[in-house]
Amino acid sequence: MDDTIAYKCPCCGAALVWGSKEQELVCEYCDNTFTEAQLKEILEEENKKVQEVNAAWNEEEQEQEEIQLNGMKVHICQSCGGEIIGDENSVATECVYCGSPTILTENISGVNRPKYIIPFKMDKKTAKERLKEFYKGKRLLPKEFSNKKHIDSIKGVYVPFWLFDCDADADITYKANRTHFWSDSNYDYTKTDHYMLKRKGKLSFEKIPVDASSKMDDAYMDSIEPFNYKQLVEFSEKYLSGYYADKYDVSLDASAPRANERVKRSTEDRFRDTVHGYESVFAESSRINVKNGKAEYTMLPVWLLSKKYKDKIYTFAMNGQTGKIVGALPVSKGKMAGTFFGLTAGIFIILHLIFSVLM
């Protein structure tokens, strides 16, 4: 039997979840809150009981429980005894039989243990409200989609990230032009001056986020930034209770190129902002050396919401700390056609008036 954690309410026995508002473990049934210290003794007693039961199992039963099929592993729910099936990257999930939050501690030990985490600040209700606000002003959104109150899926997920620190030495050469115009009684004159500009310097970067899960859309994860890293806290299993989480499956080495590319783009943009007073500026050469790189394994909060519309699933991602939401929306063909014909009619009327004046 593998090691799992399931926080239970000492008062009613229901599962405890991490409260984004209370910033403590909360029982959703009796509304009691508990500190980690208060639960520590209870958890130790429960683990002792589990160990006693585990010792009584025979070898055949243990082998059956720990069987792995196609990368999936069977775990035992501490609340109801049901089987919890997760893949090799699962960290936090719930029992499909009783709904109890379960943390698979074997996947967050050693090198797989995050150093930091940002706890959820936005709850499920807020995520639903933000999605409704996201619809506002979208004139081409089908009414049946926006009027559909039911959300097919909503999950709070701690996404694994690498937070990179590094330095960048840059040497960039620009070609720039400045044009002057003047006239005399006979001619109009144009003079274009050409310049070669050099910029050289060093920038330091801290906490460049690169998501470390192959399941997550990189564009979505980039778009819900920024996170407030002042709210980073030391990782603890208690924050995972009631949410889903996977450990990283994109290694530090595999993530480094994305971080380096972000550093290079940011460096080029920052240096370009120092060039003023020219009509046109082009980078002729750019040499950027990224060095002194290091990264910390971190988990960041994300709400994932999905709605089905005409046999297609539309997925949205919301920053669980700030509430920033992104996602692709369906487009009403009827509204699009109406908008197109409306614009066409407007242009036709304007052209008709112009021609009438000219005639």
C-alpha positions as CSV (number, residue, x, y, z in Angstrom):
1,M,0.0,0.0,0.0
2,D,1.4,3.4,-1.0
3,D,1.4,6.5,1.2
4,T,-1.5,8.8,0.9
5,I,-2.9,11.8,2.8
6,A,-6.6,12.5,3.3
7,Y,-7.4,15.3,5.8
8,K,-10.6,14.6,7.7
9,C,-12.7,16.7,10.0
10,P,-12.3,15.6,13.6
11,C,-15.9,16.8,14.3
12,C,-18.0,15.1,11.5
13,G,-15.5,13.0,9.6
14,A,-16.0,14.8,6.3
15,A,-13.1,15.6,4.0
16,L,-11.2,18.9,4.7
17,V,-10.2,21.1,1.8
18,W,-7.9,24.1,1.6
19,G,-10.0,27.3,2.0
20,S,-8.9,30.0,-0.4
21,K,-10.5,32.7,1.8
22,E,-9.8,31.3,5.2
23,Q,-6.3,30.2,4.3
24,E,-6.7,27.1,6.4
25,L,-8.2,23.6,6.1
26,V,-12.0,23.9,6.1
27,C,-14.8,21.4,6.5
28,E,-17.6,22.3,4.0
29,Y,-20.2,20.3,6.0
30,C,-19.8,21.7,9.6
31,D,-17.9,24.9,8.7
32,N,-15.1,24.2,11.2
33,T,-11.6,25.3,10.4
34,F,-8.3,23.7,11.5
35,T,-4.7,24.5,11.6
36,E,-2.1,22.0,10.4
37,A,-0.8,21.7,13.9
38,Q,-4.2,20.7,15.2
39,L,-4.5,18.0,12.6
40,K,-1.0,16.6,12.9
41,E,-1.8,14.5,15.9
42,I,-5.0,13.1,14.4
43,L,-3.2,12.4,11.1
44,E,-0.4,10.5,13.0
45,E,-3.0,8.3,14.7
46,E,-4.8,7.6,11.4
47,N,-1.5,6.7,9.8
48,K,-0.7,4.3,12.7
49,K,-4.0,2.6,12.1
50,V,-3.3,2.3,8.4
51,Q,0.1,0.8,9.1
52,E,-1.5,-1.8,11.4
53,V,-4.0,-2.7,8.7
54,N,-1.2,-2.8,6.2
55,A,0.8,-5.2,8.3
56,A,-2.1,-7.6,8.4
57,W,-2.4,-7.8,4.7
58,N,-0.9,-10.8,3.0
59,E,1.7,-10.5,0.2
60,E,-0.8,-11.4,-2.5
61,E,-3.2,-8.5,-1.5
62,Q,-0.3,-6.0,-1.5
63,E,0.8,-7.0,-5.0
64,Q,-2.7,-6.7,-6.3
65,E,-3.1,-3.2,-4.9
66,E,0.2,-1.9,-6.3
67,I,-0.3,-3.4,-9.7
68,Q,0.6,-1.0,-12.6
69,L,-1.1,-1.1,-16.0
70,N,-0.1,1.1,-18.9
71,G,1.4,3.7,-16.5
72,M,-1.6,3.7,-14.2
73,K,-1.4,2.8,-10.5
74,V,-4.0,1.7,-8.0
75,H,-4.2,3.4,-4.6
76,I,-6.6,2.8,-1.7
77,C,-9.0,5.6,-0.5
78,Q,-8.5,6.0,3.3
79,S,-12.1,7.1,3.7
80,C,-14.1,4.4,2.0
81,G,-11.5,1.8,0.9
82,G,-12.3,2.2,-2.7
83,E,-9.7,2.1,-5.5
84,I,-8.2,5.4,-6.7
85,I,-6.5,5.1,-10.1
86,G,-4.0,7.6,-11.1
87,D,-1.1,7.9,-13.6
88,E,2.6,8.0,-12.6
89,N,2.4,11.8,-12.4
90,S,-0.7,12.2,-10.1
91,V,-0.1,14.1,-6.9
92,A,-3.6,15.2,-5.8
93,T,-6.9,13.8,-6.9
94,E,-10.2,12.6,-5.4
95,C,-11.9,9.3,-4.8
96,V,-14.5,8.6,-7.5
97,Y,-16.7,6.7,-5.0
98,C,-16.9,9.1,-2.0
99,G,-15.3,12.2,-3.4
100,S,-12.7,12.4,-0.6
101,P,-9.6,14.5,-1.5
102,T,-6.5,12.3,-1.7
103,I,-2.8,13.3,-1.9
104,L,-0.4,10.7,-3.3
105,T,2.7,11.5,-1.3
106,E,5.0,9.2,-3.2
107,N,5.0,11.6,-6.2
108,I,6.0,14.6,-4.1
109,S,9.0,13.2,-2.3
110,G,12.7,13.7,-2.9
111,V,13.4,15.5,-6.2
112,N,9.7,15.5,-7.0
113,R,8.9,17.7,-4.0
114,P,8.2,21.4,-5.0
115,K,10.0,24.0,-3.0
116,Y,7.3,26.7,-3.2
117,I,3.6,27.0,-3.8
118,I,1.1,29.8,-4.3
119,P,-2.1,28.8,-2.5
120,F,-5.5,29.3,-4.3
121,K,-6.9,32.8,-3.6
122,M,-10.0,32.5,-5.8
123,D,-12.6,29.8,-5.1
124,K,-14.9,27.9,-7.4
125,K,-17.8,30.4,-7.1
126,T,-15.4,33.2,-8.2
127,A,-14.2,31.2,-11.1
128,K,-17.7,30.8,-12.4
129,E,-18.4,34.5,-12.0
130,R,-15.2,35.5,-13.8
131,L,-16.2,33.2,-16.7
132,K,-19.6,35.0,-17.0
133,E,-17.8,38.4,-17.0
134,F,-15.5,37.0,-19.7
135,Y,-18.5,36.7,-22.0
136,K,-19.5,40.4,-21.6
137,G,-18.9,42.5,-24.7
138,K,-18.4,39.5,-27.0
139,R,-21.0,40.6,-29.6
140,L,-20.4,37.5,-31.8
141,L,-20.9,35.0,-29.0
142,P,-23.9,32.7,-29.6
143,K,-26.7,33.3,-27.1
144,E,-27.3,29.7,-26.4
145,F,-23.7,29.4,-25.3
146,S,-23.7,32.5,-23.0
147,N,-27.2,31.6,-21.6
148,K,-26.1,28.1,-20.7
149,K,-25.6,28.2,-16.9
150,H,-24.2,24.7,-16.6
151,I,-20.4,24.4,-16.8
152,D,-19.5,20.9,-17.8
153,S,-16.3,20.8,-15.9
154,I,-14.5,23.0,-13.4
155,K,-11.3,21.9,-11.6
156,G,-8.8,23.6,-9.4
157,V,-5.4,22.5,-10.5
158,Y,-2.0,23.1,-9.1
159,V,0.2,23.3,-12.2
160,P,3.9,22.4,-11.9
161,F,6.2,25.3,-13.0
162,W,9.9,25.9,-13.1
163,L,10.8,29.5,-12.0
164,F,14.1,30.5,-13.6
165,D,16.6,33.1,-12.5
166,C,19.5,34.1,-14.8
167,D,21.6,37.0,-16.1
168,A,21.8,38.1,-19.8
169,D,24.7,39.9,-21.4
170,A,23.6,41.7,-24.6
171,D,25.4,43.4,-27.4
172,I,23.0,44.7,-30.1
173,T,23.6,46.8,-33.2
174,Y,20.9,48.8,-34.8
175,K,20.5,50.6,-38.1
176,A,18.5,53.8,-37.8
177,N,17.2,56.5,-40.1
178,R,16.2,60.1,-39.6
179,T,14.6,62.0,-42.5
180,H,14.3,65.8,-42.9
181,F,12.0,67.7,-45.4
182,W,12.2,71.3,-46.6
183,S,11.4,73.4,-49.6
184,D,12.4,76.6,-51.4
185,S,10.8,78.5,-54.2
186,N,11.8,75.9,-56.8
187,Y,12.1,72.5,-55.2
188,D,11.0,70.2,-52.3
189,Y,13.9,68.5,-50.6
190,T,14.3,65.2,-48.7
191,K,17.4,64.3,-46.8
192,T,17.8,60.9,-45.0
193,D,20.6,60.4,-42.5
194,H,21.7,56.9,-41.6
195,Y,23.1,55.9,-38.3
196,M,24.6,52.8,-36.7
197,L,23.8,52.5,-33.0
198,K,25.2,50.1,-30.4
199,R,23.7,49.0,-27.1
200,K,25.6,46.9,-24.7
201,G,24.7,45.9,-21.1
202,K,23.6,43.3,-18.6
203,L,20.1,42.4,-17.3
204,S,19.1,40.1,-14.4
205,F,15.9,38.1,-14.4
206,E,14.1,36.5,-11.6
207,K,11.3,33.9,-11.5
208,I,10.6,33.5,-15.2
209,P,7.7,30.9,-15.2
210,V,7.7,27.9,-17.6
211,D,5.0,25.4,-17.0
212,A,6.3,21.9,-16.6
213,S,3.3,19.8,-17.5
214,S,2.8,18.4,-21.0
215,K,-1.0,18.3,-20.4
216,M,-1.2,22.1,-20.1
217,D,-1.5,24.4,-23.1
218,D,1.6,26.6,-23.0
219,A,-0.1,29.5,-24.6
220,Y,-2.9,29.5,-21.9
221,M,-0.3,29.2,-19.1
222,D,1.7,32.1,-20.6
223,S,-1.5,34.2,-21.0
224,I,-2.8,34.0,-17.4
225,E,0.4,35.6,-16.1
226,P,1.6,37.4,-14.1
227,F,1.5,35.7,-10.7
228,N,2.4,37.7,-7.6
229,Y,5.5,35.9,-6.4
230,K,5.5,37.8,-3.1
231,Q,2.8,35.3,-2.0
232,L,5.0,32.3,-2.6
233,V,5.1,30.1,0.5
234,E,7.0,27.0,1.4
235,F,5.4,23.9,-0.1
236,S,3.1,21.9,2.2
237,E,0.7,19.0,1.3
238,K,-2.2,20.8,3.1
239,Y,-2.6,23.3,0.2
240,L,-3.3,20.4,-2.2
241,S,-6.4,19.1,-0.3
242,G,-9.5,19.6,-2.4
243,Y,-7.6,20.3,-5.6
244,Y,-5.9,18.3,-8.4
245,A,-2.2,18.3,-9.1
246,D,0.4,16.5,-11.2
247,K,4.1,16.4,-10.7
248,Y,6.2,17.8,-13.5
249,D,6.7,15.7,-16.6
250,V,8.8,18.3,-18.5
251,S,12.3,18.3,-17.1
252,L,14.3,21.3,-16.1
253,D,16.6,20.8,-19.1
254,A,13.7,20.5,-21.5
255,S,12.1,23.7,-20.1
256,A,15.3,25.8,-20.2
257,P,15.1,26.7,-24.0
258,R,11.6,28.3,-23.4
259,A,13.0,30.3,-20.6
260,N,16.0,31.4,-22.6
261,E,13.8,32.4,-25.5
262,R,11.7,34.6,-23.1
263,V,14.8,36.1,-21.7
264,K,16.1,37.0,-25.2
265,R,12.8,38.5,-26.3
266,S,12.6,40.6,-23.1
267,T,16.2,41.8,-23.4
268,E,15.7,42.8,-27.1
269,D,12.5,44.7,-26.2
270,R,14.2,46.5,-23.2
271,F,17.2,47.5,-25.3
272,R,15.0,48.7,-28.2
273,D,13.1,51.0,-25.8
274,T,16.3,52.9,-25.2
275,V,16.5,54.0,-28.9
276,H,14.5,57.2,-29.5
277,G,14.2,60.0,-32.1
278,Y,14.4,58.0,-35.3
279,E,11.8,57.3,-38.0
280,S,12.9,53.7,-38.4
281,V,15.1,51.3,-36.4
282,F,16.2,47.8,-37.4
283,A,18.3,45.4,-35.4
284,E,21.3,44.5,-37.6
285,S,22.9,42.1,-35.1
286,S,22.0,40.7,-31.7
287,R,24.3,38.7,-29.4
288,I,22.7,37.7,-26.1
289,N,24.4,35.4,-23.7
290,V,22.2,33.8,-21.0
291,K,24.2,32.6,-18.0
292,N,24.1,31.8,-14.3
293,G,20.8,30.1,-14.7
294,K,19.0,28.2,-12.0
295,A,15.4,27.2,-11.3
296,E,13.1,26.3,-8.5
297,Y,10.3,23.7,-8.8
298,T,7.0,25.4,-7.9
299,M,3.2,24.8,-8.0
300,L,0.9,27.6,-9.1
301,P,-2.9,27.7,-8.9
302,V,-5.1,27.4,-12.0
303,W,-8.8,26.9,-12.5
304,L,-9.7,24.9,-15.6
305,L,-13.3,25.3,-16.9
306,S,-15.0,23.8,-19.9
307,K,-18.3,24.0,-21.7
308,K,-19.6,21.9,-24.5
309,Y,-21.3,23.6,-27.5
310,K,-22.3,21.8,-30.7
311,D,-20.1,18.8,-30.0
312,K,-17.1,20.9,-29.3
313,I,-15.4,21.4,-25.9
314,Y,-14.4,25.0,-25.1
315,T,-11.7,25.2,-22.4
316,F,-10.8,28.3,-20.3
317,A,-8.0,28.8,-17.8
318,M,-8.1,31.2,-14.9
319,N,-5.3,32.3,-12.7
320,G,-6.3,31.0,-9.2
321,Q,-4.5,33.9,-7.5
322,T,-5.4,37.0,-9.6
323,G,-8.6,35.8,-11.5
324,K,-7.2,36.6,-14.9
325,I,-9.0,34.3,-17.4
326,V,-8.3,33.3,-21.0
327,G,-9.9,31.0,-23.6
328,A,-11.3,30.6,-27.1
329,L,-15.1,31.4,-27.5
330,P,-17.4,30.1,-30.2
331,V,-18.7,32.5,-32.9
332,S,-22.3,32.8,-34.1
333,K,-22.4,32.5,-37.9
334,G,-25.6,34.5,-37.9
335,K,-24.2,37.4,-35.9
336,M,-21.1,37.4,-38.0
337,A,-23.1,37.5,-41.2
338,G,-25.2,40.3,-39.8
339,T,-22.1,42.3,-38.7
340,F,-20.6,41.8,-42.2
341,F,-23.7,43.0,-44.0
342,G,-24.1,45.9,-41.6
343,L,-20.6,47.1,-42.3
344,T,-21.0,46.6,-46.1
345,A,-24.3,48.6,-46.0
346,G,-22.6,51.4,-44.0
347,I,-19.7,51.5,-46.5
348,F,-22.1,51.6,-49.4
349,I,-24.1,54.5,-47.9
350,I,-20.9,56.5,-47.3
351,L,-19.7,55.9,-50.9
352,H,-23.1,56.8,-52.3
353,L,-23.0,60.1,-50.4
354,I,-19.5,60.9,-51.6
355,F,-20.4,60.2,-55.2
356,S,-23.6,62.3,-54.8
357,V,-21.5,65.3,-53.6
358,L,-19.0,64.9,-56.4
359,M,-21.7,64.8,-59.0
